[in-house]
Amino acid sequence: MNRRGFLRLSAGAALLAPRIAVRAATVEGGPKRLVVIFLRGAVDGLNVVIPHGERAYYDSRPTIAIGPPGSDQGALPLDNHFGLHPALAGLQPLWNDKKLAFVHAAGSPDGTHSHFDAQLFIENGTPGHSTTRDGWMNRLLAALPEPHGPTDAVTIGPTLPQILTGDQPVTNLSLGPEGARPMPIDQPEIGRAFDRLYSGKDPVSEAYRQGRAARAELVGGLAGEMRRADNGAPPPAGFPAEAARLAHLIGQDRHIRLVFLSLGGWDTHVKQGKAKGQLANRLQPLGDGLLALARGLGNAWDDTVIVVLSEFGRRVRENGNGGTDHGHGNVIWVLGGSIRGGRVYGDWPGLATAQLYQGRDLAVTTDYRVVLAAVLERHLHLDDSQLAQVFPNLPPARSNLREMLTA
């Protein structure tokens, strides 16, 4: 049995959890972190960053359009053309501090409307090619320099996502109340028995020991934080509480370099709502959680970049059920201490019928890989050959996106 196979079986048996990571990035001046948050279900980017300066937006969405800034429950002003959904008011301090930016009309060049295919293409980093076996964040692990450690990459949740699938194992961790609960292997007798069983120098034994170290390092810190913050009460549900715990883990563990988590519930075909409603009810905890993550990171904020993206956007014209169907172009969120924010980046194509993709969707004028490559180049200091390793057939770089991050 190879090392990856052993890790999968062990995790499934709840004996060796979480999985391990063996790649890390160290850059002069301190550890650089990348956090990727995937909004599964295709969030409506046109109602997140609203093109209030365009009449076609309001003509296409008579019941769900967010009013312009200054109107009742209108958009929060970003610039003369764009505004922010009012449910994301919690993010205004980051925008005002120029630590939050958006890239509009961004996404995958592949035009599929299938959630499964589109999510796969975002995660494997090869749009249109479903046979790519690994994910781009796993390839990123392989491209980053040593030293290595067991907790360099962490995925939040019980299963290994495609984006981190590959030759480099990663750590799975739950940040909910169950994340710090004892497992059978935490019992001293069982732990000692497995320690003796896997005490050799073979790859399986090495994998076991690294997995044990990862669990001790991450879960031990999580349990301590939960005891201090909750004072014996169960933690509150939702992303803000999870984000606060994640911030604590990142702040206390300098080994963590890459983090991935996903949030569902963005497939708003019916009764999407305007300033209030189904979409707003999801955006508010997302925004509050991002602010909690930013504030909770403390000094680590300066060395952290957070990217929020989705598989595709929603159709420009609302449907007959007060919702939106699957579209194409979307908005990517980028925030962090090294971000030159307070600006909407990208090339806005417009919403007139002749400007739409296939006459119905926001066009993609910025490939999502180009946005991510700018982050990897400027923040994690990858060179052209390393970027090509992470994103094969990467489109040409966009100079204005390089301006989005300090070197």
C-alpha positions as CSV (number, residue, x, y, z in Angstrom):
1,M,0.0,0.0,0.0
2,N,1.4,3.4,-0.9
3,R,1.5,6.4,1.5
4,R,-1.6,8.1,0.0
5,G,-3.6,4.9,0.2
6,F,-2.7,4.4,3.8
7,L,-3.7,7.9,4.8
8,R,-7.1,7.6,3.1
9,L,-7.9,4.3,4.8
10,S,-6.7,5.6,8.1
11,A,-8.8,8.7,7.9
12,G,-11.8,6.7,6.9
13,A,-11.3,4.5,10.0
14,A,-11.0,7.6,12.2
15,L,-7.6,6.4,13.5
16,L,-5.2,8.7,11.8
17,A,-6.8,12.1,11.4
18,P,-6.2,14.7,10.1
19,R,-4.2,14.1,6.9
20,I,-0.8,15.7,6.7
21,A,1.0,18.2,4.5
22,V,4.7,18.0,3.6
23,R,5.2,21.3,1.7
24,A,5.6,24.8,3.1
25,A,6.5,28.3,2.0
26,T,8.8,30.5,3.9
27,V,9.5,34.0,2.7
28,E,11.9,36.5,4.2
29,G,10.1,38.6,6.7
30,G,7.7,36.0,8.0
31,P,5.3,33.3,6.8
32,K,3.0,34.2,3.9
33,R,-0.5,32.7,4.0
34,L,-3.1,32.1,1.4
35,V,-6.7,31.4,2.3
36,V,-9.1,30.3,-0.4
37,I,-12.9,30.4,0.2
38,F,-15.1,28.7,-2.4
39,L,-18.8,29.7,-2.6
40,R,-20.3,26.5,-4.0
41,G,-23.6,26.9,-5.9
42,A,-22.6,30.0,-7.9
43,V,-23.1,33.3,-6.0
44,D,-24.8,36.1,-7.9
45,G,-21.9,38.5,-8.3
46,L,-24.1,41.1,-10.0
47,N,-25.9,41.5,-6.7
48,V,-22.7,41.3,-4.7
49,V,-20.8,44.1,-6.5
50,I,-23.7,46.0,-8.1
51,P,-23.2,47.9,-11.4
52,H,-25.6,50.6,-10.3
53,G,-24.2,52.9,-12.9
54,E,-25.7,50.8,-15.7
55,R,-29.4,51.1,-16.7
56,A,-29.4,47.6,-18.2
57,Y,-28.9,46.1,-14.7
58,Y,-32.2,47.6,-13.5
59,D,-34.0,46.8,-16.7
60,S,-33.0,43.1,-16.4
61,R,-33.9,42.8,-12.7
62,P,-37.1,44.6,-12.0
63,T,-37.8,42.8,-8.7
64,I,-34.4,41.8,-7.3
65,A,-32.1,44.7,-8.3
66,I,-30.3,46.5,-5.4
67,G,-31.0,50.2,-5.5
68,P,-28.2,52.7,-6.1
69,P,-26.3,54.3,-3.2
70,G,-28.4,56.8,-1.4
71,S,-31.7,55.0,-2.1
72,D,-33.7,53.1,0.5
73,Q,-31.8,49.9,1.3
74,G,-29.5,50.7,-1.6
75,A,-26.0,49.6,-2.4
76,L,-23.1,50.8,-0.3
77,P,-21.0,53.1,-2.5
78,L,-17.7,51.7,-3.9
79,D,-17.2,54.1,-6.8
80,N,-19.2,55.9,-9.5
81,H,-20.2,52.6,-11.2
82,F,-20.2,49.9,-8.5
83,G,-21.7,49.4,-5.1
84,L,-21.7,46.7,-2.5
85,H,-24.7,44.6,-1.3
86,P,-25.9,46.3,1.9
87,A,-25.8,42.9,3.7
88,L,-22.0,43.2,3.4
89,A,-21.8,46.4,5.5
90,G,-19.4,44.6,7.8
91,L,-16.8,44.7,5.1
92,Q,-16.8,48.5,4.7
93,P,-14.0,49.0,7.2
94,L,-11.7,46.8,5.1
95,W,-12.8,48.6,1.9
96,N,-12.2,52.0,3.5
97,D,-8.7,50.8,4.7
98,K,-8.0,49.7,1.1
99,K,-7.5,46.1,2.2
100,L,-10.4,44.7,0.1
101,A,-10.6,44.7,-3.7
102,F,-12.8,43.0,-6.2
103,V,-12.2,41.7,-9.7
104,H,-15.4,41.9,-11.7
105,A,-16.3,40.0,-14.9
106,A,-13.9,37.3,-13.8
107,G,-14.3,33.5,-13.9
108,S,-13.5,30.4,-15.9
109,P,-13.2,30.7,-19.7
110,D,-15.2,27.4,-20.0
111,G,-18.8,28.2,-20.6
112,T,-20.4,25.2,-18.8
113,H,-23.5,25.8,-16.7
114,S,-23.0,22.6,-14.8
115,H,-22.1,23.1,-11.1
116,F,-20.2,19.8,-11.1
117,D,-18.0,20.6,-14.1
118,A,-17.5,24.3,-13.3
119,Q,-16.4,23.5,-9.7
120,L,-14.1,20.9,-11.0
121,F,-12.5,23.3,-13.5
122,I,-12.0,25.9,-10.8
123,E,-10.4,23.4,-8.5
124,N,-8.2,21.5,-10.9
125,G,-7.0,24.7,-12.5
126,T,-7.4,23.4,-16.1
127,P,-10.7,24.8,-17.4
128,G,-12.4,22.5,-19.9
129,H,-10.2,19.5,-19.0
130,S,-11.9,17.1,-16.6
131,T,-9.2,14.5,-16.6
132,T,-6.6,16.5,-14.6
133,R,-6.1,14.3,-11.5
134,D,-4.8,16.9,-9.0
135,G,-5.9,20.3,-7.8
136,W,-4.0,23.5,-8.3
137,M,-3.5,24.1,-4.5
138,N,-1.9,20.7,-4.2
139,R,0.4,21.6,-7.1
140,L,1.1,24.8,-5.3
141,L,2.3,22.8,-2.3
142,A,4.8,21.1,-4.6
143,A,6.0,24.4,-6.0
144,L,6.6,26.1,-2.7
145,P,10.1,25.9,-1.1
146,E,11.1,24.1,2.0
147,P,11.2,23.7,5.0
148,H,8.3,21.2,5.2
149,G,5.9,20.5,8.1
150,P,2.8,18.4,8.9
151,T,0.4,21.4,9.0
152,D,1.5,23.6,6.1
153,A,-1.8,23.1,4.2
154,V,-5.2,22.7,5.9
155,T,-8.6,22.1,4.4
156,I,-11.6,22.9,6.7
157,G,-14.2,20.1,6.6
158,P,-14.5,16.3,6.8
159,T,-13.5,15.5,3.2
160,L,-10.6,16.2,0.9
161,P,-11.7,18.6,-1.9
162,Q,-10.5,18.3,-5.4
163,I,-8.5,21.5,-5.2
164,L,-6.1,19.9,-2.7
165,T,-6.1,16.4,-4.1
166,G,-2.7,15.2,-5.4
167,D,0.6,13.7,-4.5
168,Q,1.1,16.1,-1.5
169,P,-1.1,15.0,1.4
170,V,-2.9,17.8,3.4
171,T,-4.5,18.1,6.8
172,N,-8.3,17.9,7.2
173,L,-9.7,19.7,10.2
174,S,-13.2,20.5,11.4
175,L,-13.6,23.8,13.2
176,G,-17.0,23.0,14.7
177,P,-17.5,21.6,18.2
178,E,-16.7,18.1,17.0
179,G,-13.3,19.1,15.7
180,A,-11.7,18.9,19.1
181,R,-13.6,15.9,20.4
182,P,-11.4,13.0,21.5
183,M,-10.9,10.2,19.0
184,P,-10.1,6.5,19.8
185,I,-6.4,7.2,19.0
186,D,-6.4,9.9,21.7
187,Q,-6.8,7.3,24.4
188,P,-3.4,6.7,25.9
189,E,-3.5,2.9,25.6
190,I,-4.7,2.9,22.0
191,G,-2.2,5.7,21.1
192,R,0.7,3.8,22.5
193,A,-0.3,0.6,20.7
194,F,-0.4,2.4,17.4
195,D,2.9,4.2,18.2
196,R,4.5,0.8,18.7
197,L,2.9,-0.6,15.6
198,Y,4.2,2.2,13.4
199,S,7.6,2.8,14.9
200,G,9.6,1.8,11.9
201,K,11.3,3.9,9.2
202,D,9.0,2.8,6.4
203,P,6.8,5.4,4.5
204,V,3.6,4.1,6.2
205,S,5.1,4.6,9.7
206,E,6.4,8.0,8.8
207,A,3.0,9.0,7.5
208,Y,1.4,7.8,10.7
209,R,3.8,9.8,12.9
210,Q,3.3,13.0,10.8
211,G,-0.5,12.5,11.0
212,R,-0.3,12.2,14.8
213,A,1.9,15.3,15.0
214,A,-0.6,17.2,12.8
215,R,-3.5,16.3,15.0
216,A,-1.7,17.1,18.2
217,E,-0.6,20.5,16.8
218,L,-3.9,21.7,15.3
219,V,-6.6,20.0,17.5
220,G,-4.8,20.7,20.7
221,G,-4.7,24.4,19.9
222,L,-8.3,24.4,18.8
223,A,-9.5,22.8,22.0
224,G,-7.6,25.3,24.2
225,E,-9.0,28.2,22.3
226,M,-12.6,26.9,22.5
227,R,-12.3,26.4,26.3
228,R,-11.1,30.0,26.8
229,A,-13.5,31.7,24.4
230,D,-16.7,29.7,25.1
231,N,-16.3,29.4,28.8
232,G,-17.9,25.9,28.7
233,A,-20.8,26.8,26.4
234,P,-21.0,25.4,22.9
235,P,-19.7,27.7,20.2
236,P,-22.2,29.7,18.1
237,A,-23.1,28.2,14.7
238,G,-22.1,29.8,11.4
239,F,-19.2,31.1,9.5
240,P,-18.3,34.1,11.8
241,A,-17.5,31.7,14.7
242,E,-15.7,29.3,12.4
243,A,-13.6,32.2,11.0
244,A,-12.7,33.4,14.4
245,R,-11.4,30.0,15.4
246,L,-9.5,29.7,12.1
247,A,-7.9,33.1,12.7
248,H,-6.8,31.8,16.1
249,L,-5.2,28.7,14.6
250,I,-3.4,30.6,11.9
251,G,-2.2,33.2,14.4
252,Q,-0.7,30.7,16.8
253,D,0.7,28.2,14.2
254,R,3.3,29.7,12.0
255,H,3.5,26.4,10.0
256,I,0.1,27.0,8.3
257,R,0.6,28.4,4.8
258,L,-2.4,27.3,2.8
259,V,-6.0,27.0,3.9
260,F,-9.1,26.0,1.9
261,L,-12.8,26.0,2.9
262,S,-16.0,26.1,1.1
263,L,-19.5,27.4,1.9
264,G,-22.7,26.3,0.2
265,G,-26.2,27.6,-0.4
266,W,-25.6,30.1,-3.2
267,D,-27.8,28.5,-5.9
268,T,-30.6,31.1,-5.8
269,H,-33.0,30.1,-8.5
270,V,-36.1,31.0,-6.5
271,K,-36.9,34.1,-4.3
272,Q,-33.4,35.4,-4.2
273,G,-34.5,38.7,-2.6
274,K,-33.1,42.2,-2.8
275,A,-31.4,44.0,0.1
276,K,-33.1,41.4,2.3
277,G,-34.0,37.8,1.6
278,Q,-32.3,34.5,0.7
279,L,-29.1,36.0,-0.8
280,A,-28.7,38.6,1.9
281,N,-29.1,36.0,4.6
282,R,-26.1,34.3,3.3
283,L,-24.0,37.3,2.5
284,Q,-24.3,38.9,6.0
285,P,-22.6,36.0,7.9
286,L,-20.0,35.7,5.1
287,G,-19.1,39.3,5.4
288,D,-19.1,39.2,9.2
289,G,-16.9,36.1,9.1
290,L,-14.4,37.7,6.8
291,L,-14.1,40.7,9.1
292,A,-13.8,38.3,12.1
293,L,-11.0,36.5,10.2
294,A,-9.2,39.7,9.3
295,R,-9.5,41.1,12.9
296,G,-8.6,37.8,14.5
297,L,-5.4,37.3,12.6
298,G,-3.8,40.2,14.4
299,N,-0.2,40.7,13.1
300,A,-0.6,37.7,10.8
301,W,-3.1,39.8,8.7
302,D,-0.2,41.6,7.1
303,D,1.1,38.3,5.7
304,T,-2.2,36.8,4.7
305,V,-4.2,37.0,1.4
306,I,-7.8,35.8,1.3
307,V,-9.4,35.0,-2.1
308,V,-13.2,34.4,-2.3
309,L,-14.6,32.9,-5.6
310,S,-17.4,30.8,-7.0
311,E,-17.8,28.4,-10.0
312,F,-19.7,30.9,-12.2
313,G,-22.1,33.8,-11.9
314,R,-25.8,34.1,-12.4
315,R,-27.8,35.2,-15.5
316,V,-28.2,38.9,-16.0
317,R,-32.0,38.8,-16.4
318,E,-34.0,37.5,-13.4
319,N,-36.2,34.5,-14.0
320,G,-40.0,34.2,-13.4
321,N,-39.5,32.9,-9.8
322,G,-37.8,35.9,-8.5
323,G,-34.4,34.3,-8.7
324,T,-31.5,33.9,-11.2
325,D,-30.3,31.0,-13.3
326,H,-26.8,29.8,-14.0
327,G,-24.6,32.4,-15.8
328,H,-21.0,32.9,-16.6
329,G,-19.0,35.9,-15.4
330,N,-18.7,36.7,-11.7
331,V,-16.8,38.7,-9.2
332,I,-13.7,37.6,-7.2
333,W,-13.0,39.0,-3.8
334,V,-9.4,39.6,-2.7
335,L,-8.5,40.9,0.8
336,G,-5.5,41.0,3.0
337,G,-2.8,43.2,4.6
338,S,-0.8,43.4,1.4
339,I,-3.7,44.3,-0.8
340,R,-4.0,47.6,-2.6
341,G,-7.8,47.7,-2.3
342,G,-10.6,50.2,-2.3
343,R,-10.8,49.5,-6.1
344,V,-12.8,47.3,-8.5
345,Y,-10.3,45.7,-10.9
346,G,-10.8,44.0,-14.2
347,D,-12.3,45.0,-17.5
348,W,-16.0,45.7,-17.3
349,P,-17.7,44.5,-20.5
350,G,-21.1,46.1,-19.9
351,L,-24.6,44.6,-19.7
352,A,-26.1,45.6,-23.0
353,T,-27.4,42.6,-24.9
354,A,-24.7,42.8,-27.5
355,Q,-22.0,42.8,-24.8
356,L,-23.3,39.7,-23.0
357,Y,-21.9,36.2,-23.3
358,Q,-24.3,34.3,-25.6
359,G,-26.6,37.2,-25.3
360,R,-27.6,36.4,-21.7
361,D,-24.6,36.3,-19.3
362,L,-22.0,38.6,-17.9
363,A,-18.9,38.0,-20.1
364,V,-15.6,36.8,-18.6
365,T,-12.9,39.3,-19.4
366,T,-10.5,38.1,-16.7
367,D,-9.6,34.5,-16.3
368,Y,-9.7,33.4,-12.7
369,R,-6.3,31.8,-13.0
370,V,-4.8,35.2,-13.9
371,V,-6.2,36.6,-10.6
372,L,-4.8,33.7,-8.6
373,A,-1.5,33.8,-10.5
374,A,-1.0,37.5,-9.5
375,V,-1.5,36.5,-5.9
376,L,0.9,33.6,-6.1
377,E,3.5,35.8,-7.9
378,R,3.3,38.9,-5.8
379,H,2.4,37.3,-2.4
380,L,4.1,33.9,-2.4
381,H,6.9,35.0,-4.8
382,L,6.5,32.2,-7.4
383,D,8.4,32.7,-10.6
384,D,7.1,32.0,-14.2
385,S,8.2,28.3,-14.2
386,Q,6.5,27.7,-10.8
387,L,3.3,29.4,-12.0
388,A,3.3,27.2,-15.1
389,Q,3.5,24.2,-12.8
390,V,0.5,25.3,-10.8
391,F,-1.6,26.5,-13.8
392,P,-0.6,24.8,-17.0
393,N,-1.4,26.9,-20.1
394,L,-1.8,30.0,-18.0
395,P,-3.0,33.1,-20.0
396,P,-0.8,36.2,-20.1
397,A,-0.4,38.2,-17.0
398,R,-2.4,41.4,-16.5
399,S,-0.3,44.3,-15.2
400,N,-3.2,46.0,-13.5
401,L,-3.8,42.9,-11.3
402,R,-0.1,43.0,-10.3
403,E,-0.9,46.4,-8.9
404,M,-3.5,44.8,-6.6
405,L,-0.8,43.5,-4.3
406,T,2.4,44.9,-2.8
407,A,5.5,43.0,-3.5
